[in-house]
Amino acid sequence: MDKNLKKLPEYSLSKDKVFKKNGKLKDKFYEKELLKLQVELVKLQTWIKQNNKKMLVLFEGIDTAGKDGTIKRILEYLNPRFARSVALDKPSDREKSEWYFQRYVPHFPAGGEMVFFNRSWYNRAGVEMVFGFCTKEDYLRFLRQCPRFEELIVDEGIKFFKYYLNISKEEMKKRLEKREKDPLKKWKLSTLDWKSYKHYDMYQKLKEDMFAATSTPYAPWVVVDANDKKRARINVIRDILSQFDYENKEEEFFADPNIVKMISHIE
């Protein structure tokens, strides 16, 4: 085993304290590790606010991949005046006539803010193509413009991250069935969710094309194995924390490379 992996508690502790029989994290271990990481997120927010930094994070992935839950745990103890989630509804007729990226820019962070997009402009590279909500010309224009748009974001001094939460087709089916049965989660089930499941393979092909066109040196894609939601959440937070040298940092955090992987960028 890699020496660095042994530093992670899930590898340094005995397996029976960390993992269930199905290989997923035990609740007790997860809750303890999550709380530790949330304390660090509060420290990070304080540092960002005091130093007038700007942070922008995108979460993408097929329906039920765990975007909502991941963002919820990140924001749980942060000051909502300076940290927020953005989840835009379908565009209005006016927005459809605008430059495609235009509706997203007003939601970008100002100094001292942290913004987390629950889906973003990458809708065009996925759901819009799958269901014919855009033309092939629109899609190709997006792939050309996106790297240039994101280069401007980074050049502006915004700390910018892109996470793609990836789940198997089998796991997606389980989560959709659970949503159907759970009255507290039924609101999450949209008319497109089961249709997305039927188009799972097409989403996977579009995902790879998206990575090839838009993973750049300044804005690389990071893919997260999200079949275990809890393991995905703590490793996304670890990865975010690893990108900053903030005050009173408890340790040098890093994500499990078996869960979080950066996509090779285009030249």
C-alpha positions, 0 to 999 in steps of 0.5 A: 500500500502507498505510504500516503494512503496509510495516513488516511484513517480508513486505511490505518484503522482496522477494516471492521471499524471503518467498513460495512460488509458491503464495503461502504463506510460505517456511519460512526466512522463517517460522522466522526471524519465528516465533522473533523473536515467540516471544522476545517471548512469553517477555518477555510471560510474564515481565511477566504473571508479575511483575505478577500479570496473567491472560490467557485466549485462546480458539481456535475454528474448524472441524476442521483449521483449525490450532488445535493448531499455533497454540497449540503454537507460542505455548507452545513456549518459555513456562514450562509452570508458568504457561502451558497449553493446555486441550482438554476431552473431551466432557462427562461425565454429571455435567457435562451436568447442570451449568450449561453454563459451569461445567466451563470455569471451573476452568481459568481463569487465576490471577494470573501465568498464561496459558491457551489454550483449544483449543475452548471453550464455543463448542462449543455454537454450532457442533459441538453444533448441527450434530450435535444434541448440544444442543437449540435451546432450549439453543443459544438460552440459550447465545447469551443468556448468553454475552455476560453470562458474558464481560462478567464475565470481562473485569470480573474483570480477565482479558485475554480474546481470541477467535480464530476460525481460518477455512479454505476447504472446499477447504483443509479437504479437503486437510488431512483427506486428509493426516491420513488418510495421515500415521501421525503425524497420524492420531490427530487424525482423529476420527469427526466430521471428515469429517462436519464437512466435509459440514456445512461450509456449516452451520458457516459459517452458525452461525459468522455467527450466533455472531459476530452474537450474541457479538461485543461491545465488551468481547469482540470476535471476531477472524477469522484467515485460516488457509488458510496455517497459518504466516502465520496463526500469526505474525499471531495472535502479533503480534496478542496482543503488540500488546495489551500494553505489556510491558517490553523490547518490541522494537517495536510489533507489529501483525497483517496486516489482510489476515489478522487482522480484528476483527468489528464488535461488537453494541451 
